[in-house]
Amino acid sequence: MSRICEVCGKKPVAGHKVSHANNKSKKIWYPNLQKIRCIDAKTGTVKRVKSCTRCIRSGFIRKAV
C-alpha cells in the first residue's frame, strides 16, 4: 500500500518527534489521502484516485457525482 498522492506526488515525510525535554524519537508524517471517484481529464471516464486533501480542495481534481 503506497501512501503517495497520485496527483501531486506528495508522500510521507520522516523526522524527529521532539519532547519538552528535547528527547528525539523517529516520527513519520503521512499525507491526508482520500480515495475519491474523479473524472479523468483526457478520456472523460470515471476512475478511483488516491489524492491528498490539498489537491481536492484546490480543484486539481474534478469529482464525479
N, C-alpha and C positions, 0 to 999 in steps of 0.2 A: 504494500500500500504506500504509494508515494504521496507525500504531502506537498505537492507543488501546484501552484495556480496555473491553469492551462492558458490563461490569457496573458498575464504579465510575467510569469515565471518566478513569482515570489516563493521562497522556500524557507525552511526552518533556519533560525539563527542561533548560534551557540555562544555562551559567555559564562560569566560567573554570577551567582546569586551572592550578594554581599550582605552579611548581617550587621547589626549595630556595633558588634564587637570586631568588625572587619574580618570575620571568618569568611573564606571563599569556598563555595562548592559549585560543581558544574551544573549548568541550567540550560535548557533548550526552550526557545520561544517558537511556537508554531503559528503560522498564519491562520486567520479565521476563514477556513474554507467551507463553502456550501455547495452541495450538489444541486444544480438547477437545470431546468429544461430551457434551452435557448434556441433562437433561430439562427442557423448558420448563414452568414452574410453572402457567401459565394453561391451556395446551392439553394438556399431558402427552405431547407428541411429542418425539422426539429431534432435536436440531439441533446444528450445529457453532458454537462460540463462541470468540472470541479473548478470553482472560481472563488477568489477572495472577495470579501465584502466591499473592499475599496473599489474593485473593478465593477461590481454590480451597482454600487451607489453612483459611481462616476459616469455610468452609461456606456461603458465599453462593450456591454452585452445587452442584446435585446431579449427580454424574457418572453417565452412562449406562453400563450394564455390557455 
